[in-house]
Amino acid sequence: MTTSKAADPRHWVLLLAALLFAANIWGYDLWAPDEPYFAEGAREMIVDGQWAVPHVNGVVTTDKPALFFWLIALFSLPFGGVSSFTSRLPSVLAAVGTVWLTMRLGTRLADRRTGALAGLILATSFMFWEKARWTQIDSTLCFLIWVALTALVAFRAEDADGRRAGLLFWAAVALAGLAKGPIGLILILGISLVTLGIDRDLRAWRRFSPVRGPILFAAIVGLWAVIVTIAGPDSYSILEALREHVLERGLHGMHHEQPWYYFFKVLPVLLLPWSGLIPGALLLAWRRRDPSDRFLLAVVIVVITVFSISVEKRELYALPAFPAFALLSARFIAHELGWARSREVSVHTWWLRAGLGAVAVLVALVGAVLGIRYGDIELVGPGTVALLSGVVLLTGLSTLIFLWRRRLSLSVASLAGGFVVLYLLAAFAVFPALEPRKSARSFAARVATLTAQSRAAGERVVAFDLGNLPEPLAFYSGGLYTVETNDLDRLRQHMVGDAEVFAAVNSKAVERLPEDLTKLLYVADRILVTRYEVLVVSNRPAPERTVLSDWLAAPAKSP
């Protein structure tokens, strides 16, 4: 019996995804390291009117291309400026779009129920939900990758004309490149070629807009290159940016060096609450050898392999594989529940029950000890922690009960429903409560006030070994651009001038300052912000300022 359009479960899943991703994204500040970086870049685009190349903290940045900064800036213009809401909105919309594409693919590969289930699994997967609410490129990149892959699948299924599907494919590849550089091209082409190669169908490229598609790609990327050449700063080089942030990062790493097995270690956590389904889902896909399964396996293998080869790794790099994990898991559940059109290949139900049961036990245990082990209980409050603990414990226990009674569909629903409630509690209760520990707004206000007269006289503030704090400082102060350095000679040169000047210094870096310099500096303020303790020092004495050398010798005091 065909499901009526009004009762299409995919509509409800899409609505739920939008709620989970957008809930209270305006209710707490942007948190370092990544969020203020992108928000500040967009704010400077709007304020300075320089849209060709991103610049952050007043300096041109080669870290990322311009597309994501453009999106934040464009969404912010109607609201009068960049905010938590407008900077997170591109990620929310991209994630909702990815859920929609995943459900469409699930429907094409199986049926509406399987498509809706895949969307539900994706929307409630921990890392996908988290990155959907965060000011980071990866949600947008994931969406663009799956736009391209959906076009390829539609073409191969003969649901779309090869020329039009090919143009959409290459347009998505180009935009992925403008979002995060060549990695979008590498992943999309890698997945596509591996899929076609396994299916012995490489000749399909001849019908997939083989000339106009690459021309469209070159035109989109080339247009930005022309704009950069004409309107960008002379110091900016696209080739140098590619060398530094693609080649050097991939081969040698810059900030996040990890071993080759890193993703095998983190994925079981990032895929919660569905990670227990992955072994059975992969086994079924391997045994069934269906073209759809081969495609999904190719996505997972290419994404994980590419980033495992790279020296630099972060957990969010695996995000483009999450729709494939969701589709594999949904097809596994549908197979075991008898929704599948063919049951010629079987995987023992034990794989499903054991996977769900293992996660349920883990969830129940976490719920039981959450209130005891939670590190920031003094910020969140015992009432909220008790509520979180109760929800987690109830989710685990109810899932186990339904499994015991052999009600597989209800056990899946229990796990999904529990995490929906948990995510909403996190969005409305936990994240706002963590503001004192996570937000740099107060830090920026204090530094701006302390340094106001010095800056009015034309002096700059030095940020010494502050990691990612200059970006939130610039954002929440409305444009206090610091001179970032880790060079002791540069700090000394700045602080020994005739005028009163200031520097914000990581307290851990103070210990390596030479003794003669510590005797010349005065501690104007001590601020705890995110994971840093920052000293604001001046070269002039004032009431309530302590000589830095005396401060170092005195017992530590709470900021």
WOMONOR-V479175 format. One record per backbone hydrogen bond with DSSP energy under -1.0 kcal/mol. CO is the residue of the C=O (numbers start at 0). NH is the residue of the N-H. If there is no record, write none. Layout:
CO;NH
CO;NH
//
This chain:
4;7
7;10
8;12
9;13
10;14
11;15
12;16
13;17
14;18
15;19
16;20
17;21
18;22
21;24
23;26
30;34
33;37
34;38
35;39
36;40
37;41
38;42
39;43
40;44
41;45
42;46
43;47
44;48
53;60
55;58
58;55
65;69
66;70
67;71
68;72
69;73
70;74
71;75
72;76
75;78
75;80
76;79
82;86
83;87
84;88
87;91
88;92
89;93
90;94
91;95
92;96
93;97
94;98
95;99
96;100
97;101
98;102
99;103
100;104
101;105
102;106
103;107
104;108
105;109
110;114
111;115
112;116
113;117
114;118
115;119
116;120
117;121
118;122
119;123
121;124
124;128
125;129
126;130
127;131
129;132
133;135
136;140
137;141
138;142
139;143
140;144
141;145
142;146
143;147
144;148
145;149
146;150
147;151
148;152
149;153
150;154
151;155
152;156
153;158
154;157
160;164
161;165
162;166
163;167
164;168
165;169
166;170
167;171
168;172
169;173
170;174
171;175
172;176
173;177
174;178
175;179
176;180
177;66
180;183
181;185
182;186
183;187
184;188
185;189
186;190
187;191
188;192
189;193
190;194
191;195
192;196
193;197
194;198
195;200
196;199
200;203
201;204
202;205
203;206
204;207
208;212
210;214
211;215
212;216
213;217
214;218
215;219
216;220
217;221
218;222
219;223
220;224
221;225
222;226
223;227
224;228
225;229
226;230
227;231
232;235
236;240
237;241
238;242
239;243
240;244
241;245
241;246
242;247
245;249
246;250
247;251
247;252
249;310
255;312
258;261
260;264
261;265
262;266
265;268
265;269
266;270
268;271
269;126
270;273
271;125
273;276
276;280
277;281
278;282
279;283
280;284
281;285
282;286
283;287
284;288
289;293
290;294
291;295
292;296
293;297
294;298
295;299
296;300
297;301
298;302
299;303
300;304
301;305
302;306
303;307
304;308
305;309
310;257
313;316
314;317
315;318
317;320
318;321
320;324
321;325
322;326
323;327
324;328
325;329
326;330
327;331
328;332
329;333
330;334
331;335
332;336
333;338
333;339
347;350
348;352
349;353
350;354
351;355
352;356
353;357
354;358
355;359
356;360
357;361
358;362
359;363
360;364
361;365
362;366
363;367
364;368
365;369
368;372
369;373
375;378
375;379
376;380
380;384
381;385
382;386
383;387
384;388
385;389
386;390
387;391
388;392
389;393
390;394
391;395
392;396
393;397
394;398
395;399
396;400
397;401
398;402
399;403
400;404
401;406
402;405
406;410
407;411
408;412
409;413
410;414
411;415
412;416
413;417
414;418
415;419
416;420
417;421
418;422
419;423
420;424
421;425
422;426
423;427
424;428
424;429
425;430
429;433
431;434
433;436
433;437
434;438
439;443
440;444
441;445
442;446
443;447
444;448
445;449
446;450
450;454
451;455
452;456
453;458
454;457
460;482
461;503
462;484
463;505
465;468
468;472
469;473
470;474
471;475
472;476
473;478
478;480
482;462
484;464
486;490
487;491
488;492
489;493
490;494
491;495
500;538
501;461
502;536
503;463
504;534
505;508
508;511
509;512
513;517
514;518
516;519
517;548
520;547
521;537
522;545
524;535
526;533
528;531
531;528
532;506
533;526
534;504
535;523
535;524
536;502
537;521
541;544
545;522
546;550
547;551
548;552
549;553
//
